[in-house]
Amino acid sequence: MKSATIQLETLTCPSCMMKIEGALIGLNGVEGDTVKVLFNSSKAKLEFDEEKITLAEIEAAITRLGFSVVKSTVR
């Protein structure tokens, strides 16, 4: 498992946070119970199985919702 921290564009409302969280939880390869979208810092934190999904695919899912990814780190 890899841990990712994804810096998003500034989130303007809690419903944006919920929308992103719901989309990430639904992705195959993302550990749903590890997904946390932090409203105040505009970050998404999660764990994922890199054999099932790539960081680029996770970022693309966020972008499809209309949010910009500023930067991502994986450890």
mmJSON file of the N, C-alpha and C atoms, coordinates in Angstrom:
{"data_MODEL":{"atom_site":{
"group_PDB":["ATOM","ATOM","ATOM","ATOM","ATOM","ATOM","ATOM","ATOM","ATOM","ATOM","ATOM","ATOM","ATOM","ATOM","ATOM","ATOM","ATOM","ATOM","ATOM","ATOM","ATOM","ATOM","ATOM","ATOM","ATOM","ATOM","ATOM","ATOM","ATOM","ATOM","ATOM","ATOM","ATOM","ATOM","ATOM","ATOM","ATOM","ATOM","ATOM","ATOM","ATOM","ATOM","ATOM","ATOM","ATOM","ATOM","ATOM","ATOM","ATOM","ATOM","ATOM","ATOM","ATOM","ATOM","ATOM","ATOM","ATOM","ATOM","ATOM","ATOM","ATOM","ATOM","ATOM","ATOM","ATOM","ATOM","ATOM","ATOM","ATOM","ATOM","ATOM","ATOM","ATOM","ATOM","ATOM","ATOM","ATOM","ATOM","ATOM","ATOM","ATOM","ATOM","ATOM","ATOM","ATOM","ATOM","ATOM","ATOM","ATOM","ATOM","ATOM","ATOM","ATOM","ATOM","ATOM","ATOM","ATOM","ATOM","ATOM","ATOM","ATOM","ATOM","ATOM","ATOM","ATOM","ATOM","ATOM","ATOM","ATOM","ATOM","ATOM","ATOM","ATOM","ATOM","ATOM","ATOM","ATOM","ATOM","ATOM","ATOM","ATOM","ATOM","ATOM","ATOM","ATOM","ATOM","ATOM","ATOM","ATOM","ATOM","ATOM","ATOM","ATOM","ATOM","ATOM","ATOM","ATOM","ATOM","ATOM","ATOM","ATOM","ATOM","ATOM","ATOM","ATOM","ATOM","ATOM","ATOM","ATOM","ATOM","ATOM","ATOM","ATOM","ATOM","ATOM","ATOM","ATOM","ATOM","ATOM","ATOM","ATOM","ATOM","ATOM","ATOM","ATOM","ATOM","ATOM","ATOM","ATOM","ATOM","ATOM","ATOM","ATOM","ATOM","ATOM","ATOM","ATOM","ATOM","ATOM","ATOM","ATOM","ATOM","ATOM","ATOM","ATOM","ATOM","ATOM","ATOM","ATOM","ATOM","ATOM","ATOM","ATOM","ATOM","ATOM","ATOM","ATOM","ATOM","ATOM","ATOM","ATOM","ATOM","ATOM","ATOM","ATOM","ATOM","ATOM","ATOM","ATOM","ATOM","ATOM","ATOM","ATOM","ATOM","ATOM","ATOM","ATOM","ATOM","ATOM","ATOM","ATOM","ATOM","ATOM","ATOM","ATOM"],
"id":[1,2,3,4,5,6,7,8,9,10,11,12,13,14,15,16,17,18,19,20,21,22,23,24,25,26,27,28,29,30,31,32,33,34,35,36,37,38,39,40,41,42,43,44,45,46,47,48,49,50,51,52,53,54,55,56,57,58,59,60,61,62,63,64,65,66,67,68,69,70,71,72,73,74,75,76,77,78,79,80,81,82,83,84,85,86,87,88,89,90,91,92,93,94,95,96,97,98,99,100,101,102,103,104,105,106,107,108,109,110,111,112,113,114,115,116,117,118,119,120,121,122,123,124,125,126,127,128,129,130,131,132,133,134,135,136,137,138,139,140,141,142,143,144,145,146,147,148,149,150,151,152,153,154,155,156,157,158,159,160,161,162,163,164,165,166,167,168,169,170,171,172,173,174,175,176,177,178,179,180,181,182,183,184,185,186,187,188,189,190,191,192,193,194,195,196,197,198,199,200,201,202,203,204,205,206,207,208,209,210,211,212,213,214,215,216,217,218,219,220,221,222,223,224,225],
"type_symbol":["N","C","C","N","C","C","N","C","C","N","C","C","N","C","C","N","C","C","N","C","C","N","C","C","N","C","C","N","C","C","N","C","C","N","C","C","N","C","C","N","C","C","N","C","C","N","C","C","N","C","C","N","C","C","N","C","C","N","C","C","N","C","C","N","C","C","N","C","C","N","C","C","N","C","C","N","C","C","N","C","C","N","C","C","N","C","C","N","C","C","N","C","C","N","C","C","N","C","C","N","C","C","N","C","C","N","C","C","N","C","C","N","C","C","N","C","C","N","C","C","N","C","C","N","C","C","N","C","C","N","C","C","N","C","C","N","C","C","N","C","C","N","C","C","N","C","C","N","C","C","N","C","C","N","C","C","N","C","C","N","C","C","N","C","C","N","C","C","N","C","C","N","C","C","N","C","C","N","C","C","N","C","C","N","C","C","N","C","C","N","C","C","N","C","C","N","C","C","N","C","C","N","C","C","N","C","C","N","C","C","N","C","C","N","C","C","N","C","C","N","C","C","N","C","C"],
"label_atom_id":["N","CA","C","N","CA","C","N","CA","C","N","CA","C","N","CA","C","N","CA","C","N","CA","C","N","CA","C","N","CA","C","N","CA","C","N","CA","C","N","CA","C","N","CA","C","N","CA","C","N","CA","C","N","CA","C","N","CA","C","N","CA","C","N","CA","C","N","CA","C","N","CA","C","N","CA","C","N","CA","C","N","CA","C","N","CA","C","N","CA","C","N","CA","C","N","CA","C","N","CA","C","N","CA","C","N","CA","C","N","CA","C","N","CA","C","N","CA","C","N","CA","C","N","CA","C","N","CA","C","N","CA","C","N","CA","C","N","CA","C","N","CA","C","N","CA","C","N","CA","C","N","CA","C","N","CA","C","N","CA","C","N","CA","C","N","CA","C","N","CA","C","N","CA","C","N","CA","C","N","CA","C","N","CA","C","N","CA","C","N","CA","C","N","CA","C","N","CA","C","N","CA","C","N","CA","C","N","CA","C","N","CA","C","N","CA","C","N","CA","C","N","CA","C","N","CA","C","N","CA","C","N","CA","C","N","CA","C","N","CA","C","N","CA","C","N","CA","C","N","CA","C","N","CA","C","N","CA","C","N","CA","C"],
"label_alt_id":[null,null,null,null,null,null,null,null,null,null,null,null,null,null,null,null,null,null,null,null,null,null,null,null,null,null,null,null,null,null,null,null,null,null,null,null,null,null,null,null,null,null,null,null,null,null,null,null,null,null,null,null,null,null,null,null,null,null,null,null,null,null,null,null,null,null,null,null,null,null,null,null,null,null,null,null,null,null,null,null,null,null,null,null,null,null,null,null,null,null,null,null,null,null,null,null,null,null,null,null,null,null,null,null,null,null,null,null,null,null,null,null,null,null,null,null,null,null,null,null,null,null,null,null,null,null,null,null,null,null,null,null,null,null,null,null,null,null,null,null,null,null,null,null,null,null,null,null,null,null,null,null,null,null,null,null,null,null,null,null,null,null,null,null,null,null,null,null,null,null,null,null,null,null,null,null,null,null,null,null,null,null,null,null,null,null,null,null,null,null,null,null,null,null,null,null,null,null,null,null,null,null,null,null,null,null,null,null,null,null,null,null,null,null,null,null,null,null,null,null,null,null,null,null,null],
"label_comp_id":["MET","MET","MET","LYS","LYS","LYS","SER","SER","SER","ALA","ALA","ALA","THR","THR","THR","ILE","ILE","ILE","GLN","GLN","GLN","LEU","LEU","LEU","GLU","GLU","GLU","THR","THR","THR","LEU","LEU","LEU","THR","THR","THR","CYS","CYS","CYS","PRO","PRO","PRO","SER","SER","SER","CYS","CYS","CYS","MET","MET","MET","MET","MET","MET","LYS","LYS","LYS","ILE","ILE","ILE","GLU","GLU","GLU","GLY","GLY","GLY","ALA","ALA","ALA","LEU","LEU","LEU","ILE","ILE","ILE","GLY","GLY","GLY","LEU","LEU","LEU","ASN","ASN","ASN","GLY","GLY","GLY","VAL","VAL","VAL","GLU","GLU","GLU","GLY","GLY","GLY","ASP","ASP","ASP","THR","THR","THR","VAL","VAL","VAL","LYS","LYS","LYS","VAL","VAL","VAL","LEU","LEU","LEU","PHE","PHE","PHE","ASN","ASN","ASN","SER","SER","SER","SER","SER","SER","LYS","LYS","LYS","ALA","ALA","ALA","LYS","LYS","LYS","LEU","LEU","LEU","GLU","GLU","GLU","PHE","PHE","PHE","ASP","ASP","ASP","GLU","GLU","GLU","GLU","GLU","GLU","LYS","LYS","LYS","ILE","ILE","ILE","THR","THR","THR","LEU","LEU","LEU","ALA","ALA","ALA","GLU","GLU","GLU","ILE","ILE","ILE","GLU","GLU","GLU","ALA","ALA","ALA","ALA","ALA","ALA","ILE","ILE","ILE","THR","THR","THR","ARG","ARG","ARG","LEU","LEU","LEU","GLY","GLY","GLY","PHE","PHE","PHE","SER","SER","SER","VAL","VAL","VAL","VAL","VAL","VAL","LYS","LYS","LYS","SER","SER","SER","THR","THR","THR","VAL","VAL","VAL","ARG","ARG","ARG"],
"label_asym_id":["A","A","A","A","A","A","A","A","A","A","A","A","A","A","A","A","A","A","A","A","A","A","A","A","A","A","A","A","A","A","A","A","A","A","A","A","A","A","A","A","A","A","A","A","A","A","A","A","A","A","A","A","A","A","A","A","A","A","A","A","A","A","A","A","A","A","A","A","A","A","A","A","A","A","A","A","A","A","A","A","A","A","A","A","A","A","A","A","A","A","A","A","A","A","A","A","A","A","A","A","A","A","A","A","A","A","A","A","A","A","A","A","A","A","A","A","A","A","A","A","A","A","A","A","A","A","A","A","A","A","A","A","A","A","A","A","A","A","A","A","A","A","A","A","A","A","A","A","A","A","A","A","A","A","A","A","A","A","A","A","A","A","A","A","A","A","A","A","A","A","A","A","A","A","A","A","A","A","A","A","A","A","A","A","A","A","A","A","A","A","A","A","A","A","A","A","A","A","A","A","A","A","A","A","A","A","A","A","A","A","A","A","A","A","A","A","A","A","A","A","A","A","A","A","A"],
"label_entity_id":["1","1","1","1","1","1","1","1","1","1","1","1","1","1","1","1","1","1","1","1","1","1","1","1","1","1","1","1","1","1","1","1","1","1","1","1","1","1","1","1","1","1","1","1","1","1","1","1","1","1","1","1","1","1","1","1","1","1","1","1","1","1","1","1","1","1","1","1","1","1","1","1","1","1","1","1","1","1","1","1","1","1","1","1","1","1","1","1","1","1","1","1","1","1","1","1","1","1","1","1","1","1","1","1","1","1","1","1","1","1","1","1","1","1","1","1","1","1","1","1","1","1","1","1","1","1","1","1","1","1","1","1","1","1","1","1","1","1","1","1","1","1","1","1","1","1","1","1","1","1","1","1","1","1","1","1","1","1","1","1","1","1","1","1","1","1","1","1","1","1","1","1","1","1","1","1","1","1","1","1","1","1","1","1","1","1","1","1","1","1","1","1","1","1","1","1","1","1","1","1","1","1","1","1","1","1","1","1","1","1","1","1","1","1","1","1","1","1","1","1","1","1","1","1","1"],
"label_seq_id":[1,1,1,2,2,2,3,3,3,4,4,4,5,5,5,6,6,6,7,7,7,8,8,8,9,9,9,10,10,10,11,11,11,12,12,12,13,13,13,14,14,14,15,15,15,16,16,16,17,17,17,18,18,18,19,19,19,20,20,20,21,21,21,22,22,22,23,23,23,24,24,24,25,25,25,26,26,26,27,27,27,28,28,28,29,29,29,30,30,30,31,31,31,32,32,32,33,33,33,34,34,34,35,35,35,36,36,36,37,37,37,38,38,38,39,39,39,40,40,40,41,41,41,42,42,42,43,43,43,44,44,44,45,45,45,46,46,46,47,47,47,48,48,48,49,49,49,50,50,50,51,51,51,52,52,52,53,53,53,54,54,54,55,55,55,56,56,56,57,57,57,58,58,58,59,59,59,60,60,60,61,61,61,62,62,62,63,63,63,64,64,64,65,65,65,66,66,66,67,67,67,68,68,68,69,69,69,70,70,70,71,71,71,72,72,72,73,73,73,74,74,74,75,75,75],
"pdbx_PDB_ins_code":[null,null,null,null,null,null,null,null,null,null,null,null,null,null,null,null,null,null,null,null,null,null,null,null,null,null,null,null,null,null,null,null,null,null,null,null,null,null,null,null,null,null,null,null,null,null,null,null,null,null,null,null,null,null,null,null,null,null,null,null,null,null,null,null,null,null,null,null,null,null,null,null,null,null,null,null,null,null,null,null,null,null,null,null,null,null,null,null,null,null,null,null,null,null,null,null,null,null,null,null,null,null,null,null,null,null,null,null,null,null,null,null,null,null,null,null,null,null,null,null,null,null,null,null,null,null,null,null,null,null,null,null,null,null,null,null,null,null,null,null,null,null,null,null,null,null,null,null,null,null,null,null,null,null,null,null,null,null,null,null,null,null,null,null,null,null,null,null,null,null,null,null,null,null,null,null,null,null,null,null,null,null,null,null,null,null,null,null,null,null,null,null,null,null,null,null,null,null,null,null,null,null,null,null,null,null,null,null,null,null,null,null,null,null,null,null,null,null,null,null,null,null,null,null,null],
"Cartn_x":[0.837,0.0,0.867,0.422,1.086,0.161,0.743,-0.024,0.179,-0.897,-0.815,-1.416,-0.777,-1.331,-1.444,-2.657,-2.922,-3.371,-2.579,-2.935,-3.891,-5.065,-6.102,-6.152,-6.861,-7.166,-7.984,-8.071,-8.801,-10.258,-10.681,-12.074,-12.937,-14.069,-14.899,-16.101,-16.439,-17.598,-17.46,-18.086,-18.018,-18.61,-19.558,-20.128,-19.103,-18.17,-17.078,-16.234,-15.953,-15.17,-15.858,-17.149,-17.911,-17.948,-18.044,-18.073,-16.76,-15.644,-14.332,-14.151,-14.499,-14.367,-15.164,-16.394,-17.247,-16.663,-16.102,-15.511,-14.28,-13.447,-12.228,-12.542,-13.52,-13.913,-14.405,-15.043,-15.596,-14.584,-13.322,-12.322,-11.791,-11.71,-11.145,-9.646,-9.173,-7.761,-7.477,-8.465,-8.324,-8.957,-8.224,-8.758,-9.761,-11.037,-12.104,-12.053,-11.7,-11.702,-10.494,-9.556,-8.402,-8.571,-9.632,-9.834,-10.274,-9.502,-9.851,-9.61,-10.635,-10.473,-10.565,-9.493,-9.395,-9.789,-10.92,-11.477,-10.548,-10.089,-9.292,-7.971,-7.334,-6.038,-6.168,-7.385,-7.641,-6.73,-6.676,-5.859,-6.711,-6.325,-6.927,-5.818,-6.11,-5.147,-5.813,-5.031,-5.587,-4.481,-4.876,-3.967,-4.528,-3.619,-4.07,-3.108,-3.632,-2.865,-2.373,-1.064,-0.532,-0.588,-0.935,-1.126,-2.515,-3.434,-4.812,-5.12,-4.44,-4.731,-3.472,-3.307,-2.141,-2.54,-1.539,-1.79,-2.408,-1.951,-2.504,-3.993,-4.426,-5.854,-6.651,-6.067,-6.73,-6.864,-5.782,-5.821,-6.836,-6.923,-7.88,-9.319,-9.597,-10.946,-11.312,-10.351,-10.599,-10.805,-9.979,-10.073,-11.414,-11.898,-13.208,-14.341,-14.185,-15.211,-15.16,-14.086,-13.963,-13.015,-12.193,-11.239,-9.825,-8.972,-7.584,-6.708,-5.786,-4.78,-3.549,-3.079,-1.923,-0.64,-0.582,0.607,0.274,0.995,0.775,2.091,2.028,3.193,2.762,3.66,3.371,4.523,4.16,5.2,4.774],
"Cartn_y":[-1.2,0.0,1.243,2.233,3.535,4.56,5.574,6.692,7.892,8.587,9.774,10.972,12.11,13.386,14.233,14.67,15.416,16.824,17.809,19.209,19.645,20.112,20.532,22.054,22.539,23.965,24.267,25.516,25.881,25.429,24.66,24.187,25.307,25.553,26.678,26.288,25.003,24.607,23.152,22.82,21.447,20.419,20.813,19.846,19.452,20.365,20.029,18.914,19.051,18.069,16.702,16.693,15.441,14.799,15.629,15.144,14.432,15.048,14.465,13.182,13.234,12.063,10.887,11.144,10.086,9.469,10.309,9.809,8.953,9.382,8.64,7.298,7.3,6.059,5.032,5.497,4.599,4.012,4.471,3.975,2.613,1.699,0.382,0.521,0.028,0.117,1.14,1.993,2.965,2.363,2.399,1.913,2.943,2.642,3.593,4.167,3.336,3.836,4.716,4.878,5.751,7.117,7.3,8.559,9.669,10.759,11.933,13.156,13.967,15.23,16.328,17.105,18.136,19.484,20.002,21.239,22.433,22.636,23.829,23.898,22.749,22.755,22.366,22.034,21.631,20.483,19.447,18.272,17.014,16.051,14.723,13.764,12.921,11.913,10.556,9.588,8.254,7.229,5.965,4.86,4.12,3.653,2.945,1.819,0.849,-0.305,0.021,0.264,0.703,-0.378,-1.607,-2.659,-2.572,-1.869,-1.749,-0.382,0.654,2.018,2.869,3.814,4.701,6.049,6.78,8.123,9.002,8.826,9.609,9.345,8.103,7.782,8.415,8.455,9.103,10.604,11.21,12.646,12.928,12.042,12.223,12.19,11.334,11.257,12.579,13.208,14.509,15.585,15.572,16.547,16.45,15.213,15.015,15.665,15.816,16.472,17.995,18.495,19.931,20.612,19.833,20.399,20.215,21.188,21.115,20.488,19.64,19.065,19.954,20.481,21.371,20.536,19.565,18.728,17.491,16.409,15.161,14.6,13.99,13.276,11.871,10.923,9.524,8.996,8.223,7.556,6.148],
"Cartn_z":[0.0,0.0,0.0,-0.743,-0.777,-0.153,0.458,1.005,0.102,-0.192,-1.042,-0.316,-0.52,-0.088,-1.343,-1.638,-2.86,-2.477,-2.901,-2.653,-3.758,-3.351,-4.295,-4.372,-5.397,-5.423,-4.173,-3.774,-2.564,-2.656,-1.659,-1.617,-1.043,-1.691,-1.283,-0.432,-0.391,0.395,0.863,1.984,2.485,1.518,0.685,-0.257,-1.322,-1.641,-2.563,-1.95,-0.678,0.053,0.015,0.253,0.264,-1.126,-2.158,-3.537,-3.889,-3.53,-3.804,-3.0,-1.732,-0.859,-1.409,-1.827,-2.374,-3.638,-4.498,-5.744,-5.454,-4.518,-4.201,-3.537,-2.648,-1.974,-2.986,-4.062,-5.071,-6.041,-5.992,-6.935,-6.516,-7.468,-7.211,-6.977,-5.847,-5.513,-4.426,-4.133,-3.048,-1.796,-0.693,0.58,1.095,0.953,1.275,2.67,3.665,5.039,5.361,4.402,4.631,3.973,3.192,2.458,3.408,3.41,4.205,3.332,3.156,2.447,3.501,3.606,4.635,4.04,4.491,3.934,4.155,5.382,5.707,4.961,4.718,4.023,2.547,2.115,0.719,0.289,1.132,0.825,0.894,0.08,0.149,0.563,1.555,1.999,1.865,1.366,1.16,1.001,1.102,0.807,-0.389,-1.258,-2.455,-2.802,-3.539,-4.0,-5.404,-5.552,-6.84,-7.913,-7.531,-8.53,-9.163,-8.488,-8.988,-9.583,-9.077,-9.537,-9.407,-10.335,-10.282,-9.685,-9.26,-8.741,-9.827,-11.063,-12.182,-12.354,-12.16,-12.279,-11.142,-9.954,-8.815,-9.084,-9.563,-9.896,-10.995,-11.987,-13.086,-12.574,-11.6,-11.027,-10.359,-9.697,-9.059,-10.123,-11.156,-12.237,-12.964,-13.156,-13.823,-13.054,-11.747,-10.932,-11.067,-11.705,-11.9,-10.93,-10.222,-9.263,-9.791,-9.523,-9.975,-8.907,-9.353,-8.464,-8.581,-7.451,-7.454,-7.426,-6.5,-6.384,-5.569,-5.819,-5.088,-4.585,-3.417,-2.894,-2.49,-2.729,-2.389,-1.537,-0.52,0.27,0.595],
"occupancy":[1.0,1.0,1.0,1.0,1.0,1.0,1.0,1.0,1.0,1.0,1.0,1.0,1.0,1.0,1.0,1.0,1.0,1.0,1.0,1.0,1.0,1.0,1.0,1.0,1.0,1.0,1.0,1.0,1.0,1.0,1.0,1.0,1.0,1.0,1.0,1.0,1.0,1.0,1.0,1.0,1.0,1.0,1.0,1.0,1.0,1.0,1.0,1.0,1.0,1.0,1.0,1.0,1.0,1.0,1.0,1.0,1.0,1.0,1.0,1.0,1.0,1.0,1.0,1.0,1.0,1.0,1.0,1.0,1.0,1.0,1.0,1.0,1.0,1.0,1.0,1.0,1.0,1.0,1.0,1.0,1.0,1.0,1.0,1.0,1.0,1.0,1.0,1.0,1.0,1.0,1.0,1.0,1.0,1.0,1.0,1.0,1.0,1.0,1.0,1.0,1.0,1.0,1.0,1.0,1.0,1.0,1.0,1.0,1.0,1.0,1.0,1.0,1.0,1.0,1.0,1.0,1.0,1.0,1.0,1.0,1.0,1.0,1.0,1.0,1.0,1.0,1.0,1.0,1.0,1.0,1.0,1.0,1.0,1.0,1.0,1.0,1.0,1.0,1.0,1.0,1.0,1.0,1.0,1.0,1.0,1.0,1.0,1.0,1.0,1.0,1.0,1.0,1.0,1.0,1.0,1.0,1.0,1.0,1.0,1.0,1.0,1.0,1.0,1.0,1.0,1.0,1.0,1.0,1.0,1.0,1.0,1.0,1.0,1.0,1.0,1.0,1.0,1.0,1.0,1.0,1.0,1.0,1.0,1.0,1.0,1.0,1.0,1.0,1.0,1.0,1.0,1.0,1.0,1.0,1.0,1.0,1.0,1.0,1.0,1.0,1.0,1.0,1.0,1.0,1.0,1.0,1.0,1.0,1.0,1.0,1.0,1.0,1.0,1.0,1.0,1.0,1.0,1.0,1.0,1.0,1.0,1.0,1.0,1.0,1.0],
"B_iso_or_equiv":[0.0,0.0,0.0,0.0,0.0,0.0,0.0,0.0,0.0,0.0,0.0,0.0,0.0,0.0,0.0,0.0,0.0,0.0,0.0,0.0,0.0,0.0,0.0,0.0,0.0,0.0,0.0,0.0,0.0,0.0,0.0,0.0,0.0,0.0,0.0,0.0,0.0,0.0,0.0,0.0,0.0,0.0,0.0,0.0,0.0,0.0,0.0,0.0,0.0,0.0,0.0,0.0,0.0,0.0,0.0,0.0,0.0,0.0,0.0,0.0,0.0,0.0,0.0,0.0,0.0,0.0,0.0,0.0,0.0,0.0,0.0,0.0,0.0,0.0,0.0,0.0,0.0,0.0,0.0,0.0,0.0,0.0,0.0,0.0,0.0,0.0,0.0,0.0,0.0,0.0,0.0,0.0,0.0,0.0,0.0,0.0,0.0,0.0,0.0,0.0,0.0,0.0,0.0,0.0,0.0,0.0,0.0,0.0,0.0,0.0,0.0,0.0,0.0,0.0,0.0,0.0,0.0,0.0,0.0,0.0,0.0,0.0,0.0,0.0,0.0,0.0,0.0,0.0,0.0,0.0,0.0,0.0,0.0,0.0,0.0,0.0,0.0,0.0,0.0,0.0,0.0,0.0,0.0,0.0,0.0,0.0,0.0,0.0,0.0,0.0,0.0,0.0,0.0,0.0,0.0,0.0,0.0,0.0,0.0,0.0,0.0,0.0,0.0,0.0,0.0,0.0,0.0,0.0,0.0,0.0,0.0,0.0,0.0,0.0,0.0,0.0,0.0,0.0,0.0,0.0,0.0,0.0,0.0,0.0,0.0,0.0,0.0,0.0,0.0,0.0,0.0,0.0,0.0,0.0,0.0,0.0,0.0,0.0,0.0,0.0,0.0,0.0,0.0,0.0,0.0,0.0,0.0,0.0,0.0,0.0,0.0,0.0,0.0,0.0,0.0,0.0,0.0,0.0,0.0,0.0,0.0,0.0,0.0,0.0,0.0],
"pdbx_formal_charge":[null,null,null,null,null,null,null,null,null,null,null,null,null,null,null,null,null,null,null,null,null,null,null,null,null,null,null,null,null,null,null,null,null,null,null,null,null,null,null,null,null,null,null,null,null,null,null,null,null,null,null,null,null,null,null,null,null,null,null,null,null,null,null,null,null,null,null,null,null,null,null,null,null,null,null,null,null,null,null,null,null,null,null,null,null,null,null,null,null,null,null,null,null,null,null,null,null,null,null,null,null,null,null,null,null,null,null,null,null,null,null,null,null,null,null,null,null,null,null,null,null,null,null,null,null,null,null,null,null,null,null,null,null,null,null,null,null,null,null,null,null,null,null,null,null,null,null,null,null,null,null,null,null,null,null,null,null,null,null,null,null,null,null,null,null,null,null,null,null,null,null,null,null,null,null,null,null,null,null,null,null,null,null,null,null,null,null,null,null,null,null,null,null,null,null,null,null,null,null,null,null,null,null,null,null,null,null,null,null,null,null,null,null,null,null,null,null,null,null,null,null,null,null,null,null],
"auth_seq_id":[1,1,1,2,2,2,3,3,3,4,4,4,5,5,5,6,6,6,7,7,7,8,8,8,9,9,9,10,10,10,11,11,11,12,12,12,13,13,13,14,14,14,15,15,15,16,16,16,17,17,17,18,18,18,19,19,19,20,20,20,21,21,21,22,22,22,23,23,23,24,24,24,25,25,25,26,26,26,27,27,27,28,28,28,29,29,29,30,30,30,31,31,31,32,32,32,33,33,33,34,34,34,35,35,35,36,36,36,37,37,37,38,38,38,39,39,39,40,40,40,41,41,41,42,42,42,43,43,43,44,44,44,45,45,45,46,46,46,47,47,47,48,48,48,49,49,49,50,50,50,51,51,51,52,52,52,53,53,53,54,54,54,55,55,55,56,56,56,57,57,57,58,58,58,59,59,59,60,60,60,61,61,61,62,62,62,63,63,63,64,64,64,65,65,65,66,66,66,67,67,67,68,68,68,69,69,69,70,70,70,71,71,71,72,72,72,73,73,73,74,74,74,75,75,75],
"auth_comp_id":["MET","MET","MET","LYS","LYS","LYS","SER","SER","SER","ALA","ALA","ALA","THR","THR","THR","ILE","ILE","ILE","GLN","GLN","GLN","LEU","LEU","LEU","GLU","GLU","GLU","THR","THR","THR","LEU","LEU","LEU","THR","THR","THR","CYS","CYS","CYS","PRO","PRO","PRO","SER","SER","SER","CYS","CYS","CYS","MET","MET","MET","MET","MET","MET","LYS","LYS","LYS","ILE","ILE","ILE","GLU","GLU","GLU","GLY","GLY","GLY","ALA","ALA","ALA","LEU","LEU","LEU","ILE","ILE","ILE","GLY","GLY","GLY","LEU","LEU","LEU","ASN","ASN","ASN","GLY","GLY","GLY","VAL","VAL","VAL","GLU","GLU","GLU","GLY","GLY","GLY","ASP","ASP","ASP","THR","THR","THR","VAL","VAL","VAL","LYS","LYS","LYS","VAL","VAL","VAL","LEU","LEU","LEU","PHE","PHE","PHE","ASN","ASN","ASN","SER","SER","SER","SER","SER","SER","LYS","LYS","LYS","ALA","ALA","ALA","LYS","LYS","LYS","LEU","LEU","LEU","GLU","GLU","GLU","PHE","PHE","PHE","ASP","ASP","ASP","GLU","GLU","GLU","GLU","GLU","GLU","LYS","LYS","LYS","ILE","ILE","ILE","THR","THR","THR","LEU","LEU","LEU","ALA","ALA","ALA","GLU","GLU","GLU","ILE","ILE","ILE","GLU","GLU","GLU","ALA","ALA","ALA","ALA","ALA","ALA","ILE","ILE","ILE","THR","THR","THR","ARG","ARG","ARG","LEU","LEU","LEU","GLY","GLY","GLY","PHE","PHE","PHE","SER","SER","SER","VAL","VAL","VAL","VAL","VAL","VAL","LYS","LYS","LYS","SER","SER","SER","THR","THR","THR","VAL","VAL","VAL","ARG","ARG","ARG"],
"auth_asym_id":["A","A","A","A","A","A","A","A","A","A","A","A","A","A","A","A","A","A","A","A","A","A","A","A","A","A","A","A","A","A","A","A","A","A","A","A","A","A","A","A","A","A","A","A","A","A","A","A","A","A","A","A","A","A","A","A","A","A","A","A","A","A","A","A","A","A","A","A","A","A","A","A","A","A","A","A","A","A","A","A","A","A","A","A","A","A","A","A","A","A","A","A","A","A","A","A","A","A","A","A","A","A","A","A","A","A","A","A","A","A","A","A","A","A","A","A","A","A","A","A","A","A","A","A","A","A","A","A","A","A","A","A","A","A","A","A","A","A","A","A","A","A","A","A","A","A","A","A","A","A","A","A","A","A","A","A","A","A","A","A","A","A","A","A","A","A","A","A","A","A","A","A","A","A","A","A","A","A","A","A","A","A","A","A","A","A","A","A","A","A","A","A","A","A","A","A","A","A","A","A","A","A","A","A","A","A","A","A","A","A","A","A","A","A","A","A","A","A","A","A","A","A","A","A","A"],
"auth_atom_id":["N","CA","C","N","CA","C","N","CA","C","N","CA","C","N","CA","C","N","CA","C","N","CA","C","N","CA","C","N","CA","C","N","CA","C","N","CA","C","N","CA","C","N","CA","C","N","CA","C","N","CA","C","N","CA","C","N","CA","C","N","CA","C","N","CA","C","N","CA","C","N","CA","C","N","CA","C","N","CA","C","N","CA","C","N","CA","C","N","CA","C","N","CA","C","N","CA","C","N","CA","C","N","CA","C","N","CA","C","N","CA","C","N","CA","C","N","CA","C","N","CA","C","N","CA","C","N","CA","C","N","CA","C","N","CA","C","N","CA","C","N","CA","C","N","CA","C","N","CA","C","N","CA","C","N","CA","C","N","CA","C","N","CA","C","N","CA","C","N","CA","C","N","CA","C","N","CA","C","N","CA","C","N","CA","C","N","CA","C","N","CA","C","N","CA","C","N","CA","C","N","CA","C","N","CA","C","N","CA","C","N","CA","C","N","CA","C","N","CA","C","N","CA","C","N","CA","C","N","CA","C","N","CA","C","N","CA","C","N","CA","C","N","CA","C","N","CA","C","N","CA","C","N","CA","C","N","CA","C","N","CA","C"],
"pdbx_PDB_model_num":[1,1,1,1,1,1,1,1,1,1,1,1,1,1,1,1,1,1,1,1,1,1,1,1,1,1,1,1,1,1,1,1,1,1,1,1,1,1,1,1,1,1,1,1,1,1,1,1,1,1,1,1,1,1,1,1,1,1,1,1,1,1,1,1,1,1,1,1,1,1,1,1,1,1,1,1,1,1,1,1,1,1,1,1,1,1,1,1,1,1,1,1,1,1,1,1,1,1,1,1,1,1,1,1,1,1,1,1,1,1,1,1,1,1,1,1,1,1,1,1,1,1,1,1,1,1,1,1,1,1,1,1,1,1,1,1,1,1,1,1,1,1,1,1,1,1,1,1,1,1,1,1,1,1,1,1,1,1,1,1,1,1,1,1,1,1,1,1,1,1,1,1,1,1,1,1,1,1,1,1,1,1,1,1,1,1,1,1,1,1,1,1,1,1,1,1,1,1,1,1,1,1,1,1,1,1,1,1,1,1,1,1,1,1,1,1,1,1,1,1,1,1,1,1,1]
}}}
